[in-house]
Amino acid sequence: MAAMVNEVIAAAGNTAVPAYLTLLKLGYTVDRAGKGDQEHWIAKKETLHLVADCPLELLGLCLLRSEQGPHWQATDRQIDEFMRQFYPTASST
């Protein structure tokens, strides 16, 4: 019987280039703007522009938009459920 292999990928410096290459493969152009702590990464495809702090975040935004469509924002109810699950001691307004 073959042993099961667990794969772990952590958000780290070695994921920036694969994320960038994936965005290119998906048809985006990718640019970096700014310097030092003020840099932003921008991915563009047709009329969609994604802006993030790193290529991995850009790829996350790309997937978010791809899966959720133009109405990607969470509803108030979904936000409340998220907060209850992950931040149960946070005060609700």
Helices and strands as residue ranges (DSSP letters): G 13-15, H 16-25, E 29-33, G 36-38, E 40-45, E 48-52, H 55-68, H 76-86
